[in-house]
Amino acid sequence: MSALLATPGLASESLCTLKGEVLLAKLQNVLPGQWHVHNTFGTLSFNGRTMPLPDGNDAIANITAGPRGLQISDLPAAGPYDLSLVEDARYSLDLPSKQVLKNGKALFGEQPDLLSDDEIRTLACGDYTPQLHAKGQFQDPEGSVDFDLYLFVINSGSMYGVVRGELKSMGGVAKRLIYFQKL
């Protein structure tokens, strides 16, 4: 997480002043490539209870630009999945409660560094920080998982967000904060 805080934001006019198709075209130029995905602290909600999850397995994701726009693949869910720009319905991060964080620290040690929406926007472009979304489904050993990936574009080499997965067969919902760093 310290790399995210040390990385200069988008404050240059390269992305902060762009919107719509112009912003999407710029993102299609700067985001393609391989990305290291750090799966940080998360939660699992199951049978009315929410419990902390430790840092997960890191992964490599590939972002490509093609005729259909941006796509992401090679996450635990192979893909490719369309990665769309979110403009009208902006989203915010649903950070774990203080009790879940306290329980997580007791179970897993050091409390994770979590950035709030306001901190992310301060690092990037304020209220106009570009946001991306992908959704899909993949097979887990426990059954089919529907997932949503929400990302704040901090700059051309850093993204921060959350992945949400719903395991239909068990009725559980997992959320994990994630940090993408371009390789």
C-alpha positions as CSV (number, residue, x, y, z in Angstrom):
1,M,0.0,0.0,0.0
2,S,2.9,2.3,0.6
3,A,3.7,2.2,-3.1
4,L,0.2,3.6,-3.8
5,L,0.7,6.5,-1.4
6,A,4.1,7.2,-2.9
7,T,2.9,7.2,-6.5
8,P,2.0,10.6,-7.8
9,G,-1.7,11.0,-8.6
10,L,-3.5,11.9,-11.8
11,A,-3.3,15.6,-10.9
12,S,-1.7,16.2,-14.3
13,E,-4.3,17.1,-16.8
14,S,-3.6,13.8,-18.6
15,L,-6.8,12.1,-17.2
16,C,-8.4,14.4,-14.6
17,T,-10.0,16.8,-17.1
18,L,-11.2,14.2,-19.5
19,K,-14.7,12.6,-19.6
20,G,-16.7,10.2,-21.7
21,E,-15.3,8.8,-24.9
22,V,-12.2,11.0,-24.7
23,L,-11.4,9.6,-21.3
24,L,-12.1,6.1,-22.4
25,A,-9.8,6.5,-25.4
26,K,-7.0,7.7,-23.1
27,L,-7.5,4.8,-20.7
28,Q,-7.4,2.4,-23.7
29,N,-3.9,3.9,-24.4
30,V,-2.4,3.9,-20.9
31,L,-4.0,0.9,-19.1
32,P,-3.2,-2.1,-21.3
33,G,-0.5,-4.4,-20.0
34,Q,0.2,-6.8,-17.2
35,W,-0.8,-5.8,-13.7
36,H,0.3,-7.2,-10.3
37,V,-2.9,-7.6,-8.2
38,H,-2.5,-7.5,-4.5
39,N,-5.5,-9.0,-2.8
40,T,-5.6,-7.3,0.6
41,F,-7.9,-7.6,3.7
42,G,-11.5,-8.7,3.1
43,T,-14.6,-10.0,4.7
44,L,-16.9,-13.0,4.3
45,S,-20.6,-12.7,5.1
46,F,-22.3,-16.0,5.6
47,N,-25.5,-17.0,7.6
48,G,-25.9,-13.5,9.0
49,R,-22.4,-13.2,10.3
50,T,-19.4,-11.2,8.9
51,M,-15.9,-12.3,9.5
52,P,-12.5,-11.0,8.4
53,L,-10.4,-12.6,5.7
54,P,-6.6,-12.2,5.6
55,D,-4.6,-10.9,2.7
56,G,-5.3,-13.3,-0.2
57,N,-3.2,-14.8,-3.0
58,D,-1.7,-12.2,-5.3
59,A,-2.3,-12.6,-9.0
60,I,-1.4,-11.2,-12.4
61,A,-4.1,-9.6,-14.5
62,N,-3.9,-8.6,-18.2
63,I,-5.7,-5.6,-19.4
64,T,-6.1,-5.3,-23.2
65,A,-7.8,-2.8,-25.5
66,G,-9.7,-4.1,-28.5
67,P,-12.7,-3.5,-30.7
68,R,-15.0,-4.0,-27.7
69,G,-13.0,-1.6,-25.5
70,L,-11.0,-2.5,-22.4
71,Q,-11.0,-6.1,-21.2
72,I,-9.4,-7.8,-18.2
73,S,-8.3,-11.5,-17.9
74,D,-6.1,-13.9,-16.0
75,L,-7.5,-13.1,-12.6
76,P,-8.7,-16.1,-10.6
77,A,-11.6,-15.8,-13.0
78,A,-9.9,-16.3,-16.4
79,G,-12.0,-14.0,-18.6
80,P,-11.7,-11.9,-20.6
81,Y,-14.3,-9.6,-19.0
82,D,-15.3,-6.2,-20.3
83,L,-13.9,-3.4,-18.2
84,S,-16.2,-0.5,-18.6
85,L,-16.0,3.2,-17.5
86,V,-18.5,4.2,-14.8
87,E,-19.7,7.7,-15.2
88,D,-23.4,8.1,-14.2
89,A,-23.7,5.8,-11.1
90,R,-20.5,6.5,-9.2
91,Y,-19.6,3.9,-6.5
92,S,-17.9,4.1,-3.2
93,L,-15.9,1.6,-1.2
94,D,-17.7,-0.2,1.6
95,L,-14.8,-0.5,4.1
96,P,-15.1,-3.1,6.9
97,S,-16.5,-2.0,10.2
98,K,-14.1,-1.1,13.1
99,Q,-15.2,-4.4,14.8
100,V,-14.3,-6.5,11.8
101,L,-11.0,-4.7,11.5
102,K,-10.3,-5.3,15.2
103,N,-11.2,-9.0,14.9
104,G,-9.0,-9.2,11.8
105,K,-6.0,-7.7,13.7
106,A,-6.5,-10.2,16.5
107,L,-6.6,-13.1,14.0
108,F,-4.1,-12.0,11.4
109,G,-1.8,-9.5,13.1
110,E,-1.1,-6.1,11.7
111,Q,-4.2,-4.0,10.8
112,P,-4.3,-3.4,7.1
113,D,-3.9,0.0,5.5
114,L,-7.2,0.8,4.0
115,L,-7.9,3.9,2.0
116,S,-11.3,5.6,2.1
117,D,-13.1,7.1,-0.9
118,D,-12.0,10.6,0.1
119,E,-8.3,9.5,0.4
120,I,-8.5,7.9,-3.0
121,R,-10.0,11.0,-4.6
122,T,-7.4,13.1,-2.9
123,L,-4.6,11.0,-4.5
124,A,-6.2,11.1,-7.9
125,C,-8.7,13.5,-9.4
126,G,-11.1,14.4,-6.7
127,D,-14.8,13.8,-7.6
128,Y,-13.8,13.0,-11.2
129,T,-11.5,10.1,-10.4
130,P,-12.0,7.6,-13.2
131,Q,-13.8,4.4,-12.1
132,L,-14.0,1.1,-13.9
133,H,-16.2,-2.0,-13.5
134,A,-16.1,-5.6,-14.6
135,K,-18.5,-8.4,-13.8
136,G,-18.6,-12.1,-14.6
137,Q,-18.8,-15.6,-13.3
138,F,-16.2,-18.3,-12.6
139,Q,-16.1,-21.8,-11.1
140,D,-14.7,-22.2,-7.6
141,P,-14.2,-25.7,-6.0
142,E,-17.3,-24.8,-3.9
143,G,-19.4,-23.8,-6.9
144,S,-20.2,-21.0,-9.2
145,V,-19.2,-17.5,-8.1
146,D,-20.7,-14.3,-9.5
147,F,-18.2,-11.4,-9.1
148,D,-18.0,-7.6,-9.5
149,L,-14.7,-5.8,-9.8
150,Y,-14.7,-2.0,-9.0
151,L,-11.6,0.0,-9.5
152,F,-10.5,3.7,-8.9
153,V,-7.8,4.7,-11.5
154,I,-5.2,6.5,-9.3
155,N,-2.9,7.0,-12.3
156,S,-1.7,5.0,-15.3
157,G,0.2,2.6,-13.1
158,S,-2.0,2.2,-10.0
159,M,-5.6,1.3,-9.3
160,Y,-7.4,0.6,-6.0
161,G,-10.7,-1.0,-5.5
162,V,-12.8,-3.9,-4.3
163,V,-13.8,-7.3,-5.7
164,R,-17.1,-8.8,-4.5
165,G,-17.9,-12.4,-5.0
166,E,-21.2,-14.2,-4.3
167,L,-21.0,-18.0,-3.9
168,K,-24.6,-19.0,-4.9
169,S,-24.5,-22.6,-3.6
170,M,-23.6,-21.5,-0.1
171,G,-25.2,-18.0,0.1
172,G,-21.9,-16.4,1.1
173,V,-20.6,-13.0,0.0
174,A,-16.9,-12.2,0.1
175,K,-15.4,-8.7,-0.4
176,R,-11.7,-8.0,-0.7
177,L,-9.9,-4.7,-1.1
178,I,-7.4,-4.9,-4.0
179,Y,-4.5,-2.9,-5.3
180,F,-3.4,-3.1,-8.9
181,Q,0.2,-2.0,-9.9
182,K,1.3,-2.1,-13.5
183,L,4.3,-4.3,-14.2
